[in-house]
Amino acid sequence: MKTITLMLFLILAQSLLCACTPQATRGEDETGALGRQAKTPSAGEVYVKLAVAYMREGHFDIALQKAKRGLEVDPKNPRAHNIIALLYERLGETAPAREHYEQALRLDSKDPYIRNAYGSFLCAQEQFKEALDQFEEALRNPLYQTPEVALTNAGICAGRAGDPGRAEDYFRRALQLNPRFPTALLRMANISYDKANYLSARGYLQRYLEVAPHTAETLWLGIRTERELGDLDTLASYELLLRAEFPDSEEMRLFEESKRQ
């Protein structure tokens, strides 16, 4: 689960770079700032991009400094508020994170990247209905460049809310838009395994491995899947990788326990 959370955080950081350059279109409607003619980046926008770059590298302290500087230069920059909110959330500072998310939406209620980030925040606070509403609002913007991210986040949130059917629907929609999106592929692999659709689980896992490296989670899933399918050679290769790459992982412990049963 931690691997998935980190993966989505990094994807969100990457998508925020895309959000910094509005695209031109004829009108606004559901498009918000993305539908306005691009302008020369302001000084505040430069700090926003720097903050995102540092955030992607894991330098949250410097990222927060740059984002705050961006707000000093441009107090009404919604993306700066969004990044500060994301950083505060990552640091466990819930109250200021919520405040900056809400301020970002007051400044640009149509921004799908802000909606997606705020939805993830609300889901973490177990405000599931409100979170799913935010994801749906994000998906309304036709200029949203990474809707598969919001759909996958919505699927994770629906699963946490106890609605596996809705979760699966979100993941499938994400893969319709981006068949190579690794987080959705891994989620579908797990869902297929839980439903005893082991060939499907193998297929989704193989598709995942075409675009992302193995983790302890994927190796453990592969071991369990191949155990059910009776492919002992592939199972053995997964076991060797798990032992070599993740000897102290929880998945390694679970595997050792399963052998004793």
Secondary structure as UniProt FT lines:
FT   HELIX           2..19
FT   TURN            29..30
FT   HELIX           32..35
FT   HELIX           43..56
FT   TURN            57..58
FT   HELIX           60..73
FT   TURN            75..76
FT   HELIX           78..90
FT   TURN            91..92
FT   HELIX           94..107
FT   TURN            109..110
FT   HELIX           112..124
FT   TURN            125..126
FT   HELIX           128..139
FT   TURN            142..143
FT   HELIX           147..160
FT   TURN            161..162
FT   HELIX           164..177
FT   TURN            179..180
FT   HELIX           182..194
FT   TURN            195..196
FT   HELIX           198..209
FT   TURN            210..211
FT   HELIX           216..229
FT   HELIX           232..245
FT   TURN            247..248
FT   HELIX           250..260
//
